Amino acid sequence: QVQLVESGGGLVQPGGSLRLSCAASTSIFSSYVMGWYRQAPGKQRELVASISSSGGSTIYADSVKGRFTISRDNGKNTMYLQMNSLKPEDTALYYCKAGIPGARNYWGQGTQVTVSS
C-alpha cells in the first residue's frame, strides 16, 4: 500500500507561480512512474505531466508545455510540479499518481489550485 500526500496548492493571480509536492510513503518510490493529473469542475481528469522512475524521461500535456516542470527526488520519496505563468484555465484539483506498469495505481487526495485575480 502506498499513501500519497499532495501539498502546495492555493490561490494565485494569473501569471503567478506555485510548486506542488507529492510525498509518498513507500520504500520503493524509485520503482514507481509518477504523474500529476488535474480535474476541473465538470471536466474529466486529465494528465498534466508524468515522469519515469529514474526521472530521466518526462511527458507533458500540450497545454502546460513550457510553463510547468515535473521533477522528483527519489532520496526524499517526493515528486514536484513547478507551475509558472499560471492561467485561469489551470484552475483544478491536482492529484498525484504512482504506478508500476502491470500493477495497481495509487492516487493522492488532491490539492486545489485556483488561478484568479
C-alpha angles and dihedrals in degrees: 000000000000124000119203123195121191124201140165101069124132148120117312135168121247110279092028131118139237134180118214123200131199116196117197128204100215136103091217098054090134090064094061130090105223132205145178119224132178137202125197121197111284093008135100122257110266137193114255100176141333134200131201123244092262094041092239097115129049137179127199135191111246090242093064103034111128093015105060129052124195120203141158140207109209091188090061097036088235137128125199140201117200108199119194133173090023119200131201088250089063088069108120146108106280120213133187123217132197122197146161115208109259093016134083125288126233126212135198125224094254138242123238120239117190121183111193141132 
